[in-house]
Amino acid sequence: MSSLYQNSSTSADKDARLQQLTEWLASTGLVEVETGRPASADASFRRYFRYDVVPAMREKLGATLVAMDAPPERENVPAFIHVQGLLLDAGVTVPAIVARAVESGFLLLSDLGVTTYLQRLDADNAAFMYSDAVDALLKFQLASQPGKLPEFDRAFVLREMNLFPEWYIERHLGVKLDDKQQAQLDKVFEAITANVLAQQQVYMHRDFHSRNLMWLEQGNPGVLDFQDAVYGPITYDLASLLRDAYVQWDEEIVLDWVVRYWQSAKQVGLPVNPDIDAFYRDFEFMALQRHLKILGIFCRLNYRDSKPNYMGDLPTVMDYVRRTANRYTELKPLIRLLDALEDKAPAVGYTF
């Protein structure tokens, strides 16, 4: 992950906000402000700092709390608070909001620890850990109601996928698509969009993966980074979880986990496709939509935001894209397009 302090705003802005955060925290009397240290890096404009709790409050609040610095002009703190409430009501473990200064973009949160799923997952514990994650996902999906979250509609789906031609093809590969290639890509995008918009809609975290799930002894997993939640296709979060950009599993294992989710979802009454083959196809199309977006986002983080660390994950994501597109007739033009582009790929030490 990139440095906590790296993004396009200046260090002077950062220092001013840190000073403001420190003053606000001091006014709460809950933490020892001099103990502040970076808590995690983030791909957004948010920053997190961990603080020791004042001795008198440790029994009630725990040893440490985490402060979130989310510049209001860049980040939506009310959305974070809203979704935190939805997840909490659904019985999912999320950070408690201990104190807030919404207009300043500051929150003081309970600390869910330092161990992400990504750090702990291995071949021996993956089945148990993913089972816990799926249980949390089912709780959130079961609580779904229309009108509570923004809609993941056609414009949203296409806006995300268009990050791929803009940032991966044009900015990273340095290629401008000709009319024929653009038409090919549009047709693939249309096939993906038609599939995902036909799926049943539920609450959707949007980044339900190994870096945003915290391993906990009780109430596992702790769920983070949920402020961008929407109301959208039922397979999206499952695709985020099992076709993770940061950790890749054998396809047979993933298929088994998808079937287990599908069986559980049917049992609790979630509106999954009643045919497992059709459900798996939905899952694949949804994962492809997400991976095309991710290829664009990782390149944007590198070229626009000076956060190069995600570029090392491009090969994993591209592998997912190629495997999926190869399995479906209407997606095959994407393979032909990628093959044509590959000849012009920059020599940056990555193999696709």
Disulfide bonds with the S-S distance in Angstrom:
none
